[in-house]
Amino acid sequence: MSGNIQLLNETLAAAGQAGRTSLIAYLPAGFPTVERGITAMTAALDAGADILEVGLPHSDPILDGPVIQTAADIALRGGTRIKDVLFTVREVHRATGKPVLVMTYWNPVSRYGVERFATELAEAGGAGCILPDLPVQESASWREQAATHGLATVFIVAPSTDSQRLTQITAAGSGFVYAASLMGVTGTRASVGETAGFLVERIRAVTDLPVCVGIGISTADQAAAVGGFADGVIVGSALVKALLDAPDESAALTAVRTLTSSLATAVRS
């Protein structure tokens, strides 16, 4: 079975043709449990998110701030493994019909087996992978398997990425380019500065891939501002925090739906 890169491409294109920005939600698999995580992810997509990133919990999450680290720790202590991540992808995609990617550090994929992971992700209906710590010059084995199985390879670029490397990264990637709005780890910020807009301009000068901005976006106003210059707005920590802060499952789902709905309205305005 082929993966869903075509569905991802069509989703991003349809939003652009409608004159709006795509909303991409992130939540880690297995948090707070596998089943409750699936319910929360489905709720976010049903509330207006266009695309979902499923985080693969990792013990050394170098890009992630304290909120996502806390959620990943809960998932790992609960016994979440790669099979649970793939099960999550399958169930959420089956329930919503929307594109679902996995965001993962490279070590778990390498240890699991590159071909095995790509094959099973495609079989689960996944659209691709976001690989924050895989250098583009070391990515050939993954990109070969991704292309074979119809999966996107999404690389992250930062404001510090120089022009030569930016060209290399965007040429190797597919699906979209993940633009980090600022330097540092994930987490909510009081504001998202002009750095993100400048980075998007630099990326668009070297590729026709959609550019989606993440890290630090947590409010409807921030989403609307970033939506003014990006093809996609990525929100993770704010959704995870909504789950962490809720007193019970019902309140957690309400919080996820409410936040996602406000963000979806913002990027459609």
C-alpha positions as CSV (number, residue, x, y, z in Angstrom):
1,M,0.0,0.0,0.0
2,S,1.3,3.5,-0.9
3,G,1.4,6.3,1.6
4,N,-0.6,9.4,1.4
5,I,1.8,12.1,0.1
6,Q,-0.7,12.8,-2.6
7,L,-3.4,13.5,0.0
8,L,-1.0,15.8,1.8
9,N,-0.2,17.7,-1.4
10,E,-3.9,18.0,-2.3
11,T,-4.8,19.2,1.1
12,L,-2.2,22.0,1.1
13,A,-3.1,22.9,-2.5
14,A,-6.8,23.1,-1.8
15,A,-6.3,25.5,1.1
16,G,-4.1,27.7,-1.0
17,Q,-6.6,27.7,-3.8
18,A,-9.3,28.7,-1.3
19,G,-7.1,31.7,-0.3
20,R,-6.3,30.4,3.2
21,T,-3.6,28.8,5.3
22,S,-3.6,25.2,6.4
23,L,-3.7,24.4,10.1
24,I,-1.4,21.6,11.2
25,A,-1.9,20.2,14.7
26,Y,0.7,18.2,16.7
27,L,0.2,15.8,19.5
28,P,2.4,12.9,20.7
29,A,1.2,9.3,20.4
30,G,0.5,7.5,23.7
31,F,-0.4,10.7,25.6
32,P,-2.0,10.5,28.0
33,T,-2.7,6.9,26.8
34,V,-2.7,5.5,23.3
35,E,-6.5,5.4,23.1
36,R,-7.0,8.8,24.7
37,G,-4.4,10.2,22.4
38,I,-6.2,9.0,19.4
39,T,-9.4,10.5,20.7
40,A,-7.7,13.9,21.2
41,M,-6.1,13.8,17.8
42,T,-9.4,13.0,16.1
43,A,-11.0,15.8,18.0
44,A,-8.4,18.3,16.8
45,L,-9.0,17.3,13.2
46,D,-12.7,17.3,13.5
47,A,-12.5,20.8,15.1
48,G,-10.8,22.3,12.0
49,A,-7.2,21.1,11.8
50,D,-6.3,20.1,8.2
51,I,-3.3,18.0,8.9
52,L,-2.0,16.1,11.9
53,E,1.6,15.5,13.1
54,V,1.8,12.4,15.4
55,G,4.9,12.7,17.7
56,L,6.9,9.6,18.3
57,P,7.9,9.9,21.9
58,H,11.7,9.8,22.4
59,S,13.8,9.8,25.5
60,D,16.1,12.6,24.2
61,P,13.9,15.1,22.5
62,I,16.5,17.8,21.6
63,L,14.0,20.0,19.7
64,D,11.2,19.8,22.2
65,G,10.5,22.2,25.1
66,P,9.3,21.2,28.6
67,V,5.6,20.8,27.7
68,I,6.2,18.3,25.0
69,Q,9.0,16.6,27.0
70,T,6.5,16.1,29.8
71,A,3.9,14.5,27.5
72,A,6.6,12.3,25.9
73,D,7.7,11.1,29.3
74,I,4.1,10.2,30.2
75,A,3.8,8.3,27.0
76,L,7.1,6.4,27.4
77,R,6.3,5.5,31.0
78,G,3.0,4.2,29.8
79,G,4.8,1.8,27.5
80,T,4.3,3.6,24.2
81,R,6.3,2.0,21.4
82,I,6.6,2.4,17.6
83,K,3.8,-0.1,17.0
84,D,1.5,2.2,19.1
85,V,2.6,5.2,17.0
86,L,1.7,3.4,13.8
87,F,-1.6,2.2,15.3
88,T,-2.4,5.8,16.2
89,V,-1.7,6.9,12.6
90,R,-3.9,4.2,11.2
91,E,-6.8,4.9,13.5
92,V,-6.7,8.7,13.2
93,H,-6.5,8.6,9.4
94,R,-9.2,6.0,9.2
95,A,-11.5,8.1,11.4
96,T,-10.9,11.4,9.7
97,G,-9.6,10.8,6.2
98,K,-7.1,13.6,6.7
99,P,-3.3,13.5,6.2
100,V,-1.4,12.2,9.2
101,L,2.4,12.5,9.4
102,V,4.8,11.2,12.0
103,M,7.3,13.6,13.6
104,T,10.3,11.6,14.9
105,Y,13.9,11.8,15.7
106,W,16.1,9.6,13.5
107,N,17.4,7.1,16.0
108,P,14.1,5.2,16.6
109,V,13.6,4.9,12.8
110,S,17.2,3.7,12.3
111,R,16.9,1.1,15.0
112,Y,13.5,-0.1,13.9
113,G,14.7,-0.5,10.3
114,V,14.3,2.2,7.7
115,E,12.6,0.0,5.1
116,R,10.4,-1.6,7.8
117,F,9.3,1.7,9.2
118,A,8.5,3.2,5.8
119,T,6.6,0.1,4.7
120,E,4.5,0.0,7.9
121,L,3.9,3.8,8.0
122,A,2.6,3.6,4.4
123,E,0.4,0.6,5.3
124,A,-1.1,2.6,8.2
125,G,-2.1,5.3,5.7
126,G,0.6,7.8,6.8
127,A,1.5,10.7,4.6
128,G,5.1,11.0,5.6
129,C,7.7,12.0,8.2
130,I,9.1,15.1,9.7
131,L,12.7,14.4,10.7
132,P,14.1,17.3,12.8
133,D,17.6,15.8,13.4
134,L,18.3,13.9,10.2
135,P,21.0,15.8,8.2
136,V,20.0,16.1,4.5
137,Q,23.4,14.7,3.5
138,E,22.7,11.5,5.5
139,S,19.1,11.1,4.4
140,A,19.4,9.1,1.1
141,S,18.4,5.8,2.7
142,W,15.2,7.3,4.1
143,R,14.3,9.3,1.0
144,E,14.7,6.3,-1.2
145,Q,12.2,4.3,1.0
146,A,9.9,7.3,1.3
147,A,9.7,7.7,-2.4
148,T,9.1,4.0,-2.9
149,H,6.2,4.0,-0.4
150,G,4.6,7.3,-1.3
151,L,5.7,9.2,1.8
152,A,6.7,12.8,2.2
153,T,10.1,13.7,3.7
154,V,9.8,17.0,5.6
155,F,12.9,18.8,6.8
156,I,13.1,21.6,9.3
157,V,15.0,24.8,8.4
158,A,15.9,27.5,10.9
159,P,16.5,31.2,10.7
160,S,20.2,30.4,11.0
161,T,20.2,28.1,7.9
162,D,22.5,29.6,5.3
163,S,21.5,30.0,1.7
164,Q,23.5,27.1,0.3
165,R,22.2,24.6,2.9
166,L,18.7,26.0,2.4
167,T,18.8,25.1,-1.3
168,Q,20.1,21.6,-0.5
169,I,17.4,20.9,2.1
170,T,14.5,22.2,0.1
171,A,15.7,20.2,-3.0
172,A,15.7,17.0,-1.0
173,G,12.4,17.5,0.8
174,S,8.9,16.8,-0.3
175,G,5.4,17.6,1.0
176,F,6.3,20.9,2.6
177,V,9.1,22.7,4.3
178,Y,8.9,23.2,8.0
179,A,10.1,26.6,8.9
180,A,11.1,27.1,12.5
181,S,9.8,30.6,13.5
182,L,12.7,31.2,15.8
183,M,15.8,29.6,17.3
184,G,15.3,27.3,20.3
185,V,13.0,24.5,21.4
186,T,9.3,24.1,21.0
187,G,6.9,25.9,23.3
188,T,4.6,28.9,23.4
189,R,5.9,32.4,23.0
190,A,4.5,35.8,23.7
191,S,5.0,36.8,20.1
192,V,6.2,35.5,16.8
193,G,8.6,38.0,15.3
194,E,9.5,39.2,11.8
195,T,12.2,36.5,11.6
196,A,9.7,33.9,10.5
197,G,8.4,36.1,7.7
198,F,11.9,36.7,6.4
199,L,12.7,33.0,6.6
200,V,9.6,32.1,4.6
201,E,10.7,34.7,1.9
202,R,14.1,33.0,1.7
203,I,12.6,29.6,1.4
204,R,10.2,30.6,-1.4
205,A,13.1,32.0,-3.3
206,V,14.6,28.5,-3.7
207,T,11.6,26.1,-3.8
208,D,7.9,25.8,-4.9
209,L,7.1,23.5,-1.9
210,P,4.6,24.9,0.5
211,V,6.1,26.5,3.6
212,C,4.6,25.8,7.0
213,V,5.7,27.7,10.1
214,G,5.9,26.2,13.6
215,I,7.5,26.7,17.0
216,G,6.0,29.3,19.3
217,I,2.5,29.7,17.8
218,S,-0.1,29.2,20.4
219,T,-2.9,31.8,20.0
220,A,-5.4,32.7,17.3
221,D,-3.8,36.1,16.8
222,Q,-0.4,34.5,16.3
223,A,-1.9,32.0,13.9
224,A,-3.6,34.7,11.9
225,A,-0.4,36.8,11.7
226,V,1.7,33.8,10.5
227,G,-1.1,32.8,8.2
228,G,-0.6,36.1,6.5
229,F,2.7,35.0,4.9
230,A,2.9,31.1,5.3
231,D,1.1,28.2,3.6
232,G,0.7,26.4,6.9
233,V,0.6,27.1,10.6
234,I,1.8,24.4,13.0
235,V,0.6,24.3,16.6
236,G,1.8,21.7,19.1
237,S,2.8,22.8,22.6
238,A,-0.4,24.8,23.1
239,L,-2.5,21.7,22.3
240,V,-0.4,19.5,24.6
241,K,-0.6,22.0,27.4
242,A,-4.4,22.1,27.0
243,L,-4.5,18.4,27.6
244,L,-2.0,18.6,30.5
245,D,-3.9,21.3,32.3
246,A,-7.3,19.7,32.0
247,P,-8.7,18.1,35.2
248,D,-10.3,15.2,33.4
249,E,-10.8,13.6,29.9
250,S,-14.0,15.4,29.1
251,A,-12.5,18.8,29.9
252,A,-9.3,17.9,28.0
253,L,-11.3,17.1,24.8
254,T,-13.3,20.3,25.2
255,A,-10.1,22.3,25.6
256,V,-8.6,20.7,22.4
257,R,-11.7,21.4,20.4
258,T,-12.0,25.0,21.6
259,L,-8.4,25.9,20.9
260,T,-8.3,24.1,17.6
261,S,-11.5,25.8,16.5
262,S,-10.2,29.2,17.3
263,L,-7.0,28.5,15.5
264,A,-8.9,27.2,12.4
265,T,-11.1,30.3,12.4
266,A,-8.0,32.5,12.5
267,V,-6.2,30.8,9.6
268,R,-9.4,31.0,7.5
269,S,-9.9,34.7,8.1
